[in-house]
Amino acid sequence: MARQTTRKAGGYSLVLFSTLFALAACGGGDDTTASTQPPTTAQPAEAKPLSVTLLHVNDHHSHLDPESVKLNLMTAAGKREAIDVEYGGFARVTSAIQSLASASRNVVKIHAGDAVTGDLYFNLSNGKADAEMMNTVCFDSFTLGNHEFDNTDSGLKTFIDYLHAGNCKTPVLSANAKFAATSALAAGPVKASTVVERDGQKIAIIGLTIADKTKNSSRPDAGTTFANEAVAAQAEINRLRAQGINKIVIASHVGYTGELALAKQLSGVDVIVGADSHSLLGPKATMQPLGLTPEGDYPTRTTDKDGKPVCVVQAWQYSYVVGELKVDFDKNGDVVNCQGTPHVLIGDTFKRGTVAVSDADAAAIRQDIAASGVLRVTTPDAAAAAKLASYKADKDALGKKVVATAPTNLCLRRVPGTKRDATRSTLGDVCNKDADVIAHGGDVQQLVAQAFLERGKAFFNADISIQNGGGVRVDLPAGNVTVGGIYSVLPFKNTLVQLKMTGAEVKATLEDAIASVVANNTGSYPYTGGLRWKVDLNQAAGARLSQLEVKTTSGYVPLDLAKTYSVVTINFLADGQDGYTTMKSVTGARRTEVGLDYAEAFLTYVDGLPGTTKQLNKLPVADYSTQSYIDTP
């Protein structure tokens, strides 16, 4: 694809930078958040301007295969239509980075973390497939994300060994992670920073791992600690600048909002290459007509504690985007310009459903892509694709692997009763007319909710799980339960989220969902783990649920409306979708993006069932969330 022509508008103007330099003398910021000014040092031996190109990815989460997306593209009829396009896949990442690097000078390649968990490739190889694909790029740095710790420090050490088995030896970074002597990582494979040299000048890259989220929502060893991100970053900036290094990039796994706040707390940072929040950045005017919704500009421009310019970027998720950021430094190591493009990597085959578009439509679509400034038609790198092929074959075989048996049918039903969802099951009357299903709802929905609760307990002591009935898609018939079957039950791209909610908010959320059901949205009907109730749709809105009880170690007790509960749900619902409007108001520190793939959470639950021959049974009726159900006449 042709180089983009819109970058000029994305750069800092010299007038703006001059203004920022003038304001920098005024200082500013909170002196208590991190160490103050970095030490004054002598100029580097060869002080001169430098231009670099940062190529970066983040949060690919073992999504190594391409996926399908609908983009609103201009057809020969002169209007935008939803067209099915292949996008992503790590072999495209490799190809795009190679192509972009060959057209640029002074390239630095950064992966900002969360390489693993989220797809069967990780279940299959514990990160070996991810490491081998990353080594087709040879990143200059890799920051530890929270999910790198999902298999404890020992599991992370195994992944780092895979990463370092090739010739790349990519430096693994986290300035704020500290490991106990008993940790598998105590020997030092994780560094605070690395220094690369381009055109005779040194550029430092500092890694940061999101602290509270990693400790509370992943599985680092008990002795592994995470210091405050700003304090650790400033200490490392000071150390590096004392050595005469004045170009500082932070490869941060802290999240877009956190990274904007981080910049304001630091002195001496130039660029923050971010991760964790899966943020798509770019021009809204260009991206929104395509069906893409950016969270902010690429780059997002802010200033540090002293008013000096800082450029913040992130590259979405799942191998969909390669970020290209061009940064110009003056002879003092200060940023005077930054501009770039979030390249959304797509294929060159266009369909309406399963039918290829006409040649005329394809020609119009290609023109639209070329004019977009962000879509990049990319042929997967052949060598990377070949390396992935053996893992792909194993992944396909894994989908057929039997992980448990179901002694009885696990029926699908969104809403209990006989009025609203009476023919949901594809297994027919054996499920649709089952007395327990009519009384309490879907067996498979209830198991999914229980699985989410168990994963939430493992990661952050969850009290309650909440899942919408419509998010669970198929029955699990009696017989073998396969990995592929698990993913058919939960086929979407949802991830787990932790919410800190009062009992009153939990009840309001469930009432929201029931109100949506009354308005004929059957998919909203709620299922929970660790919580049960009675439903009467004849009551007034807000009073249709009664006798809400939370399961504790001593049995079920009434839901305390004033108490704060740890709730695990999916990002779709946490965003307020499907009628779950109260959840959308749970934001800030009360919401944590756990990031675990929801189907993987169900698979882990099934894998953890007791016994050699695992049996996936219905839950006891006492643990079904709906204890009784009365519909309207």
N, C-alpha and C positions, 0 to 999 in steps of 0.2 A: 504494500500500500504506500502511496506517496506520503512524504513527510508532511506534517500538519502545517497549515498556513495561519493558524489562529493564535500562535503562542505569544506574539508580541503584546497582545492585549492582556496576557496573563502575567506579565513581568512587573516588577517594581519600576516606577519611573525614577529618574535621577533626581527630579524635584522632590519626590516623596522621600527618597533616601536622605537628601540634604536636610530636609525638615526633621527627619528622625534623628539625624546626627546632632542637629542643633538642640533638640529636645533632650537628648541623652544626657547632657550635662546637668539636667534637673534631677536625675536619679528617679526614685519612686519605688513602689513595691513594699511588701511587708518584710521587714528585716528579720522576722522571727521564723520565716518558713524554711530558709536554707542559709548556708554560709553566705557571707557578703561577697564583695568584689573578688574576682580571681586575682591572684598576685600579679603585679606588674613585672614583666620580664623583658629581656632584650629582644630586639627583632630577630626573627630567624635569619640564618646566615645569608640566605639569598631572598630578600624580601622583594616580591614582585607580584603583580596581579596573577590570578589563576582562575580558569574556568573549568568546571567539572560537570560530569553527567552522572546522576544517581539513577540507577535502574533498580526497581524494588518491587517486592511482593510481600504478602503477609496472609496469615490465616488460610493457608490452602487446605488444612485439615484432612489430609489423605485423599482429597478429591483429585485423583490423577487422571480419570477419564473425562472426555468431553461430555457435556450435557446439552440439553435442548432448551431453548428459550423462545418466547414470542416477542419480536421487536416490531414496532410500528414503523414500517418502511414504505417509501414512496414507490408506487407501482406505475405501470404505463398509463393507467387511467388518471394519473395526476392526483391521487389521494393516498393517504397513509392507510395501510392495512396491516393486520396482525399476521406476520410471516414467521414461520418456524425456522430457526437458525441454530446451528450447532455453535456452542461457545465453550471456551475454557479447555481444560485438559493440559497436563503439565508439559507434554511434548510441544504444545503451542507456546507455553511460557519459555521453554528453551529456545525455540525458533525465534520468537520475538526479541528476546534479550540478545541473542547472537546478531540478529539483523540490526538492532538499534545500536549495539556496541560497535559494530563495524563502521557505522556512519558517524561516530562521535569520538572525541578525544577525552582522555583522562576519565575513563569510566570507572565507577565504583558500584558493585552489585551487592544489594542488601536484602536479606530475608528477615523480617521483623517479628517472626515467631508464630507459634501454633501451627507447626508443620503437620502435626499428627492428630489422630482421633477424628472420627466423623464419617468414615467409609470402611467398607469391608477390607480394603487394602491394609488398614492398620490391624484389624482383627486377625488378618491372615499372617502378617509378617512382623508385627510389633515395631513398625516403622522402617524396616529394611527397604521396602519399596520406595518410601518417601526419600530416604537417604540417598538411594541410588539415583533417583530422578533429580534430586538437588545437586548431585555431583555431575550431572550433565550441564549444569550452569556454572559451577565453581563460584559460589558466592564469596564475597570478601568478608562477610560477617553474617552470623545467625544469632538472633536474640532469643533467649528462652521465654516462651509464653507460658501462661498458666497451664495449658494442656500438656506441655512437655512433662509435667510432674504427675500426670494421671496414673502412671504405673509406678509411683514412688521414685526415689532417687536411683534405685538400682535399675529400674526400667529406663530411666533417662540416660543412665550411663551406657546401657546397651545401645540405645539409639545413637548416642554420640560416637560410640565405637563403630557403628555402621557408617556414620557420616565421615569418619576419619579413616575408613578402610581404603578409600581411593586415594588419588593423588592430590585432591583439592585441599584437604586438611582445613576446612573452613573454620575460622575462629568462632567459638561459642561464647556468647557474652551475657553477663548480667552483673551490673555493678552493685546491685542491692541484695543479691542472694548470698547467704553465708551458710556454709555446710559444716556440720559437726564432724568430729574425728571419726565417728562410726559410719558416716555417709559414704556410699560408693563414689561420690563426687569429691571427697575430701582431698584426693591426690591432685586436684587442680585442673581438670579439663575445661572448667568454666572461668573465663577471665572477665575483668571489669570493662576492658576496652581493648581495642586493637588499633594499630596505626598503619595506614597505607601511604605509599609515596606516589605522587603523580607529578610529572614535569619537574622533578627535583624538590617538590614541597610535600610536607607531611600533613595528612588529614587524619584526625582521630575519630573513631567511631566508638561510642559508649553504649552499652546495652542496659536496658531497664526492664524489669519484670513487674507487672502489677502486683502489689504486695498483699493487700488484704484478701483480694479475690483468690489468689493462688493458695494462700494459707487456708482459707475457709471453704473453697469450692474445688480444690484439687487434692492430690494426695502426696505432698512432699513428706519426707521423713519428719518425725516429731522434732528432731534437733535442727532441722533446716529453718532458717529465719529469713525474713525479707525486710530490709530497712526501708524507711521512708524514701520514696522515689526521688524527691527533690533534694533531700539532704545527701543521699548517695551520689546523685548526679553532680551536684555542685562540688563535692569533695573530689570527684574524679576530674572534673573540668579544671579545678585549681591545680591538681597534680600535673595534668598534661600541659597546661599553660605555663607552669613553672619550668617545664622543659623546652619552652619556646614554640610549642605547637599552638597555633592560633586559629585553626579551622576545625570546628567542633561539630560533629554530627551525632545526634542521639538517635539510636535505633530503638524505639520505645514500644513496649507492649503494655501500654497504659490506657489506650482508648482515646478517641478523637477529642472528646470534651476534656478529659484529663490532661491530654497533651497540650491543648491550648492553655489550660491553667498552669501546667508545668512550665511553659515558656516564660510566663510572667513571674515565676518564682526564682528564675536562674539568671546568673550573669555569665556571659561568655559563650552562650550556645548560638549556633548559626542556623542549623537545620534540624528538624525533628521528623524522622521517618517513622510513621506510627503503625499501630496494629491494635488488635483486641476487639474493637467495636465494629469491625467489618464495615467500615465506612466507605461508601462510594463518594468520591469527590469529583467535581468537574463543573462545567458551565451548565446551569439549569436551562438556559434558553435553548441550548443545543440538545441536551440529554432528555429533558422531559417529553418532547414530542416523539422521541424514540421509545418511550415507555420506561425510561430509566429515571430514578429519583435520587439525585445527589444530595448529600447532607451538607455540603459546603463547597467552597471553591478549591480548585487544584491549580497552584498551591494555595493554601489559606495563609494569609499574611497577618502576622502579629508582631509584637515586640517583646524583648526580654525585660528583665527587671530594671534595666538601665535605659530602656527606650530604644535599644538597637534592634534592627530588623531580624526576625526569625521567620523561616519558611517551614510550614507544616504540611505534610502530605500523608496519604494512606492509599492503599490499592485494593479496596473492597475485599474479596474473599474467593476461595475455592478455585484458584487458578484462572479466574475470569479476566483479571486485569494485570498488566505490567505498567507500573508508573515510571515515567521518564521526567526527571527534574533536572534542569540545567541551572547551575548556580555560578554566578560570577563573584569572585572575591577581589577586594582591592589589595594593595601591598601590605596592609595592616591585618589582613585576614578577616575583614568585615564584609558582609554581603552587600553588594551594590545592585544586584539584579537576580531574580529567580523567575523561571517560567517553565511550563511543561505541559505534559499531556498524560491523562490516564487512558492508556490504550486498552480498549475492550476487545478481547481476542475472539474472533468469530471465523466460521468456515465460509465456504463459497458455494454452498448448496442451499437453495431457498425453496420452502414448501408451504403449501396451505394444508395443514394436517399431514397426510402422507403423500399428497400429490405435488409433484414438482411444478413450480410456476412456469409460465411460458417464457420463451426467449426474450420477448419484448419486456415482460415484467422483470426478468433477471437483469437486463441491461439497465432499466430504470433504477432498480434496487442498488446495483453497483455504483451508479452515479450518486445516489443518495448517501451511500456509505462513504464514498470518497469525499463528499462535501461535509460530512458530519464532524470531522475533526477529532473524533474519539473512537469510532469503530475501525478496527484494523483487521482486514482479512489476512489470516495467518495459516500457512501450511504447517502441520506438525513436523517437528524435527524427526527425520527418519531414524537416526541413531537412538534418540530418546524413546521413540515409539517401539523400536525393536527391543530395547532394554525392558520396557514395561510389559511386553507381550507375554512373557512367561508368567509374570504375576497376574496378568489379566486372565490367563487360562486357569490359574489356580483360584482366582476370585470367582470365576464362573462356576468352577467345580464346588467351591465353598457354598455357593448359593443353593446347591443341591444337598448339602450336608444335613443329616438328620440330627437335631439337637435335643429333641424330646419326643415323647408320645403324648397324645391327648386321649385319655381313656373314653371320653365322651365328647360329643360336639360342643364346641365353645361358640355359642350363637352370637350373631350380630344383631343388635337392636338399639336404635338411638333413644327412643322414648318408650317407657313402659306403657301398658294398657293396650287397648285394641282399636283405638281411634286414629292415632296420628302416624304410626309407623309400623303397621301390622304386618306388612309383607316385605320387610327389609332383608331378611335372610335369603341368600341364594340356595340354602339347603332345603327350603320349602317348609311344609307344615311341621316337620320335626322340630324346627326352631320357632317358626312363626306362631304356632299354637301351644308352645311349651308354657306350662303354668307359671314356672319361676321367671321366665323371660317376660311374660306379661305383667307379673307382679313387681319385678325388680329391675328389668332392663337387660342390656347386653352383657353376656358373660365375658366376651373378649374386651369390651370397653372397660369393664371392672378390673380385669387383669392388667390392662395397660396402665390404668391409674395406680394400681398397686405397685407395678414395676417402677413407675416414676417416683413413688414414695420411697421405695427401697433404695433407689439410686440417690435420691435426695438425702436420705439418712446417712448413706455412706460418705457423702461429700460435705454436707453442712447441717446435719441434725434436723432434717425437715420434720415438721409436724403433720403436714397435710399436703396432698397433691390434688390438682384440679385439671381435668381434661374434658374437652367437649366430645360428645358422642359422635358427631359427624367427622371428626378427625381420624376415627378408626374405621377402616374401609371394608374389611372382608371378615367372614367367619373363619375359624380354624376348625375344620371337620375332624372327627375322631380319626386317629391314626397318627402317622408320622408328622412331626412339625419340623420344617426345614428352615435354614437361614433365610432362603428366599421367601418362604412363607411369612416369616416375621416382617421382612421388609415390604411385603404386599399389604400386611395389616396397617403399616405406617409408612406410606410411600412418599410423603412430602419432605421438604427440606426444613423441618422444624428442629429447634434446639431447646434445651431446658433452660429455664430462668428461675432464679430464686427471688421471691418477693417477701418482704417483711410487712405483714398485714395485720391489722387489728381484727378481732373476732367480728366486729361490726362491719368491717370492709369485706370480710369473707362472706358473711351473710348477704350483704348488698350485692356482691358479685354473683352469688348463686341466684338471687332474686332477679338480677339482670338477665341471666341466662334463661330462667324460666319464663320471664316476660317475653323474651324473644321466641321461645317455643309457642307461647300463646298466640304470638303474631305469625305463626306458621313457619318458623325456621326450626325444623326438627333437629338440625345438626348442632344447635346450641345446647341441647340438653346436657347437664353437667354430670360427670362421674368424678368421684374423689377416692383417694386412699386415705384412711385414717379419720374419716368424717362420714357421718350418716344422718339421715333426716326422714321426715314424712312430707309428702307433697299433696296439696289439695288445690287444684287449679280453679276451684270455685271461689276461692278467697280473693280479696282485693290485692292489687299489685303491691308487692313489698311484704305481703303476709302469707304467701303461698307455701312457704316452707316452715315447718315447726319441728320441735324436739331435735334440734341440731346437737349432735354429740360427737366429741373428739375422743379417739382411742388413745389411751395412755397405758403405761405398764400395769396399771391396776384395773384396767377396764375402761368402758366408755363413761365420759363425764360431760356435763353440758358445756357447749361452746361458750367461752367467756368473752363477751362483746368488748370488754376493755383490754383484754390481754393481747399482746403481739405474738403472732404465730409465724413460723418459718414455712412458707408455702412454695412448693415446686410446681411449675406449670410450663407451658411451651410459649415461645416468643410470640407466636400468632395470637394467643389469647392475652398475653401480657401487654400487647400493643392495642388492646381494646377491640379486637376483631370478633366477629360472630356474636355481637351483642354484649360482650364482657366489658362494658364501659367503665365500671368502677376500677377495674385493674389498670386501665390506662393512666389513672391518676397516681399510681404507685411508682414514683420516679426517684431519681437521685440516688442517695445512699441506700434507699430501701429496695432498690432493684439491682440485682447482680446477674449479668449474663454468664451463666454457667457454661454454655456453649456445647454441652454434650449432645450429640445427635440423638433424637428421641427414639428412633428405631434401634439404635445401638443400645440405648438404655433398656429397652424391652428384651433385646437379645441377651444382654448381660444378666438380666433377671432370670431368664430361662436357663442360661448356662449355669447359674448358681443354685438351681434346684437341687435338693439332696438326692443322694443315691447315684449309683452307676448308671442305671436305666432311669433317666429323669422323666417324671410324669408331670405334665402341665394340667392340673385339675382346676375345676371351678373353685372359687373362694367360698368359704362358708357363707350362708345367707346372712348371718349376723354382721358380716363385713361388707355387704353391698351398700352402696351409698344411699340408694332409695329403698327404705324399709317398707313403705307403703305408698300407693299412688292412686289418687282420685282425679279423674278427668272431668271436664265439663260435660253436661248432658249432650 
